[in-house]
Amino acid sequence: MALTRLVGECEDGECPAIYATDRATLAFQGNILTDHGLKIPPHEALVEVPIDIIRKAIRDNLI
């Protein structure tokens, strides 16, 4: 899968970010949430992404 970084909080790639994939989907990088109480399948995860990153992506017409 190819990823294109749309927006993020820092430039070194180790901060919350949103990527476009070559499969016409979005990939989110953020902290993995483990204390949510939901039953998440092993092949999925919940990640936490700051709202400001999503707002910036929308404001800059990236998504």
C-alpha atoms as an extended CHARMM CRD file, in Angstrom:
* protein
*
        63  EXT
         1         1  MET       CA              0.0000000000        0.0000000000        0.0000000000  PROA      1               0.0000000000
         2         2  ALA       CA              1.2950000000        3.4530000000       -0.8790000000  PROA      2               0.0000000000
         3         3  LEU       CA              0.6720000000        6.3090000000        1.5730000000  PROA      3               0.0000000000
         4         4  THR       CA              0.7050000000       10.0350000000        0.8880000000  PROA      4               0.0000000000
         5         5  ARG       CA              0.8960000000       12.2400000000        3.9630000000  PROA      5               0.0000000000
         6         6  LEU       CA             -1.8820000000       14.8340000000        3.8940000000  PROA      6               0.0000000000
         7         7  VAL       CA             -1.4650000000       16.5420000000        7.2440000000  PROA      7               0.0000000000
         8         8  GLY       CA              0.3380000000       15.9910000000       10.5280000000  PROA      8               0.0000000000
         9         9  GLU       CA              1.5180000000       17.7310000000       13.6770000000  PROA      9               0.0000000000
        10        10  CYS       CA              5.2570000000       17.3410000000       13.0340000000  PROA      10              0.0000000000
        11        11  GLU       CA              7.6180000000       16.5590000000       10.2110000000  PROA      11              0.0000000000
        12        12  ASP       CA              9.4920000000       13.5260000000       11.5750000000  PROA      12              0.0000000000
        13        13  GLY       CA              6.5850000000       11.1300000000       10.9860000000  PROA      13              0.0000000000
        14        14  GLU       CA              6.1370000000       10.1670000000       14.6260000000  PROA      14              0.0000000000
        15        15  CYS       CA              3.1270000000       12.3690000000       15.3990000000  PROA      15              0.0000000000
        16        16  PRO       CA             -0.6110000000       12.1300000000       14.6910000000  PROA      16              0.0000000000
        17        17  ALA       CA             -1.2440000000       12.3790000000       10.9600000000  PROA      17              0.0000000000
        18        18  ILE       CA             -3.6830000000       11.6020000000        8.1530000000  PROA      18              0.0000000000
        19        19  TYR       CA             -2.5560000000        9.7830000000        5.0030000000  PROA      19              0.0000000000
        20        20  ALA       CA             -4.2790000000        9.0670000000        1.6840000000  PROA      20              0.0000000000
        21        21  THR       CA             -3.7900000000        5.5150000000        0.4280000000  PROA      21              0.0000000000
        22        22  ASP       CA             -3.5770000000        4.2110000000       -3.1100000000  PROA      22              0.0000000000
        23        23  ARG       CA             -6.7800000000        2.2730000000       -2.3280000000  PROA      23              0.0000000000
        24        24  ALA       CA             -8.9220000000        5.4480000000       -2.1080000000  PROA      24              0.0000000000
        25        25  THR       CA             -9.0340000000        5.3190000000        1.6970000000  PROA      25              0.0000000000
        26        26  LEU       CA             -7.5810000000        7.3410000000        4.5630000000  PROA      26              0.0000000000
        27        27  ALA       CA             -5.1280000000        6.0360000000        7.1520000000  PROA      27              0.0000000000
        28        28  PHE       CA             -4.8660000000        7.6950000000       10.5530000000  PROA      28              0.0000000000
        29        29  GLN       CA             -1.7480000000        7.6910000000       12.7090000000  PROA      29              0.0000000000
        30        30  GLY       CA             -2.2900000000        8.3120000000       16.3870000000  PROA      30              0.0000000000
        31        31  ASN       CA             -2.1420000000        6.8060000000       19.8380000000  PROA      31              0.0000000000
        32        32  ILE       CA             -3.6640000000        3.3400000000       20.1190000000  PROA      32              0.0000000000
        33        33  LEU       CA             -6.5520000000        3.3790000000       22.5860000000  PROA      33              0.0000000000
        34        34  THR       CA             -6.7800000000        0.3730000000       24.8880000000  PROA      34              0.0000000000
        35        35  ASP       CA             -9.0660000000        1.4930000000       27.7180000000  PROA      35              0.0000000000
        36        36  HSD       CA            -12.2310000000        1.9590000000       25.6450000000  PROA      36              0.0000000000
        37        37  GLY       CA            -14.2180000000       -1.1030000000       26.7850000000  PROA      37              0.0000000000
        38        38  LEU       CA            -15.2430000000       -2.0490000000       23.2250000000  PROA      38              0.0000000000
        39        39  LYS       CA            -14.8280000000       -5.4480000000       21.5980000000  PROA      39              0.0000000000
        40        40  ILE       CA            -12.4830000000       -4.6670000000       18.7150000000  PROA      40              0.0000000000
        41        41  PRO       CA            -11.4500000000       -7.5100000000       16.3680000000  PROA      41              0.0000000000
        42        42  PRO       CA             -7.7340000000       -8.4040000000       16.5010000000  PROA      42              0.0000000000
        43        43  HSD       CA             -7.1680000000       -7.0460000000       12.9770000000  PROA      43              0.0000000000
        44        44  GLU       CA             -8.5280000000       -3.5770000000       13.9150000000  PROA      44              0.0000000000
        45        45  ALA       CA             -7.5160000000       -0.8230000000       16.3500000000  PROA      45              0.0000000000
        46        46  LEU       CA             -8.9210000000        2.4380000000       17.6540000000  PROA      46              0.0000000000
        47        47  VAL       CA             -6.5660000000        5.3810000000       17.3230000000  PROA      47              0.0000000000
        48        48  GLU       CA             -6.8640000000        8.8540000000       18.7910000000  PROA      48              0.0000000000
        49        49  VAL       CA             -6.2280000000       11.7730000000       16.4270000000  PROA      49              0.0000000000
        50        50  PRO       CA             -6.4750000000       15.4310000000       17.4750000000  PROA      50              0.0000000000
        51        51  ILE       CA             -9.5470000000       17.1950000000       16.0750000000  PROA      51              0.0000000000
        52        52  ASP       CA             -7.3330000000       20.0750000000       14.9020000000  PROA      52              0.0000000000
        53        53  ILE       CA             -5.5860000000       17.7530000000       12.4250000000  PROA      53              0.0000000000
        54        54  ILE       CA             -8.9080000000       16.7650000000       10.8770000000  PROA      54              0.0000000000
        55        55  ARG       CA            -10.0420000000       20.4000000000       10.7780000000  PROA      55              0.0000000000
        56        56  LYS       CA             -6.7830000000       21.4130000000        9.0620000000  PROA      56              0.0000000000
        57        57  ALA       CA             -7.1560000000       18.6620000000        6.4720000000  PROA      57              0.0000000000
        58        58  ILE       CA            -10.7040000000       19.8130000000        5.6950000000  PROA      58              0.0000000000
        59        59  ARG       CA             -9.8030000000       23.5260000000        5.7600000000  PROA      59              0.0000000000
        60        60  ASP       CA             -6.8930000000       22.9350000000        3.3560000000  PROA      60              0.0000000000
        61        61  ASN       CA             -9.1580000000       20.8250000000        1.0760000000  PROA      61              0.0000000000
        62        62  LEU       CA             -6.9780000000       17.7630000000        1.5430000000  PROA      62              0.0000000000
        63        63  ILE       CA             -9.8850000000       15.3730000000        2.1800000000  PROA      63              0.0000000000
